[in-house]
Amino acid sequence: MTAPWTAARRGTATPPGGVRIPFPTVDEVSRHCLDDDEPESVHIEVHLPGRLDPARLRVAFRRALLAHPRALMREVPGRRHRRSFAWELTDRPDGDPVSLAGRGLDALARARTRALSECPPLTLSPPLRLEVVEVDGETAAPEPSAAGVASETGTVLLLTMHHTALDAPSGLRVLATTAEQYGGVAGLPVTGRVRPGRSGPAPIGTGGTGRAVRARPVRVAPDSRPGPVRARAVGNGMLQADLPVPRRAARNGVLQPWTVNDQLLVAASLMVGRWNISQGRPAGPVRMTMPVDDRPRGAEMPMGNGTRLVEVPMTSEDPRDTDLLLGARPDPAAVARLLRTTARRTHALKSAHGAPLGAGASLLTAPLLPVGIRGVLTRGARRAAASWTSTALVTNVGRVPYALDFGDAGRATAVWFSAPARMPRGLSVAAASTGGRLHVSLRWSRALLGDAAGADLVGLLEESLAATSLTSAVDNPPGAGPGVRIPAVDTTAADAEASAARDHARSPDGPYHRDTPHPDPTPRGARSTRDSWKRPS
């Protein structure tokens, strides 16, 4: 049993059905804390310029799953007094994970809503589903083709995974293998991530100041809806933005020491700080949770939840910078200082090693007590640590390393993904880069924010990201950088007024207006997003 267990876990060979793998720490913690009101789902969207043949896609996706046997798994049923949860690897899917979701943006909006509200069951193999949506020029903004000419047709592949089992890099790897099987062309070798030399565990407060370590992180301020209204709201909301990749090189060609990931972290912290001030909350220390993925990205990539989570303090080393950063227009020098500080912190965190969720989580999931008791302890520890939970989750897969070439259907023109946004954190920012564009998804818990508030945050994030770019203020004013496109899809808004509020709050020719009054965006069902697609770029 040892040999197939090891091979299956590493994803190097196809194991026979019935092989069992104990839940790793990350999977067990997620399993203990599942909540039907806030599904633990990861969604990935791949936009293609052409049409796909459904039968051919089903064959390609099935072959991709067989090529990554660790994705073909289901939870082994058992009682609460058992010592551990376990995955059972299967030699084939329990059903057909590919479905046709229809045509048009209404179908795409419904598929996105399902991705945020309906997790694939853990009891069926694999715990994911792939939905195919066809869009056309009459109902959607056309996707640019490789030649730069807008096409009239297109396809969106929407992959939804249960985050207890799989993460976004694993889903991208499965989609990349699917593209290779569908197009009949082997993918190019994928280079590994460049990481600093490994060191020991990161010291407490890596790269930060004492106050950044000791201070309790601020929470994202809830919106202005009455408390009972927020308490009744369930599920997640999401908006997507297609933005230019912020510049790192100065006009003299000098490349700055920070990365686009550092710029995204700083932009998210500025977004939260400015939002909290607009809600009458004082400024405070911001801490961001950042996943670090050290797995190889080729065909041998292990499936599952392979990232480790680290917390990055976003407090400036100079307390006087707070006012400069959170003003109406962030001070460029203060932004540059925070970027350099953040780069030092993330460099140290990436070079360190440690348990995926820390030593405490490893102790809670040790198979010393039955899973029922461990679940009670884990949920209790989560509630006790709620006030010390990081401000937001910022996850960036960087430049998508795969061509995602589906042959006659074309190569991917955009890739979006989103991460769960469960309370008490309640907010996640996810980004991927494709074709020189940064595709950002903002996802929030509706128990914290409504759709209009989420739209305000997208506007603030866009402005803050532009403030981290090295383009001059004249050429690239906040929120209006070269090639900026307004958030393209109001993916889960519950009423038409919320989208109208967003249009006013973030107009193409003017800055964000934080004092704009907003209607009550309490979810009342999905709506069409046609008007959002027709907005000018």
HELIX and SHEET records of a PDB file:
HELIX    1   1 THR A    2  ARG A   10  1                                   9    
HELIX    2   2 THR A   25  HIS A   32  1                                   8    
HELIX    3   3 PRO A   54  ALA A   67  1                                  14    
HELIX    4   4 PRO A   69  ALA A   71  5                                   3    
HELIX    5   5 LEU A  105  SER A  117  1                                  13    
HELIX    6   6 ALA A  168  GLY A  183  1                                  16    
HELIX    7   7 GLY A  210  ARG A  214  1                                   5    
HELIX    8   8 GLY A  227  ARG A  232  1                                   6    
HELIX    9   9 VAL A  260  SER A  278  1                                  19    
HELIX   10  10 ASP A  321  LEU A  325  1                                   5    
HELIX   11  11 PRO A  332  SER A  351  1                                  20    
HELIX   12  12 ALA A  359  LEU A  364  1                                   6    
HELIX   13  13 VAL A  371  ALA A  384  1                                  14    
HELIX   14  14 ALA A  386  TRP A  388  5                                   3    
HELIX   15  15 GLY A  407  ALA A  409  5                                   3    
HELIX   16  16 ASP A  451  ALA A  467  1                                  17    
HELIX   17  17 ALA A  496  ALA A  505  1                                  10    
HELIX   18  18 ARG A  530  TRP A  533  1                                   4    
SHEET    1   A 3 VAL A  19  PRO A  22  0                                        
SHEET    2   A 3 ALA A  86  LEU A  89 -1                                        
SHEET    3   A 3 MET A  73  GLU A  75 -1                                        
SHEET    1   B 5 VAL A  98  ARG A 103  0                                        
SHEET    2   B 5 LEU A 128  ASP A 136  1                                        
SHEET    3   B 5 THR A 153  HIS A 162 -1                                        
SHEET    4   B 5 SER A  41  LEU A  48 -1                                        
SHEET    5   B 5 ALA A 414  SER A 418 -1                                        
SHEET    1   C 7 THR A 307  PRO A 313  0                                        
SHEET    2   C 7 ARG A 287  ASP A 293 -1                                        
SHEET    3   C 7 ALA A 392  ARG A 399  1                                        
SHEET    4   C 7 LEU A 427  THR A 434  1                                        
SHEET    5   C 7 ARG A 437  SER A 445 -1                                        
SHEET    6   C 7 ASN A 236  PRO A 244 -1                                        
SHEET    7   C 7 ARG A 485  ASP A 490 -1                                        
END                                                                             
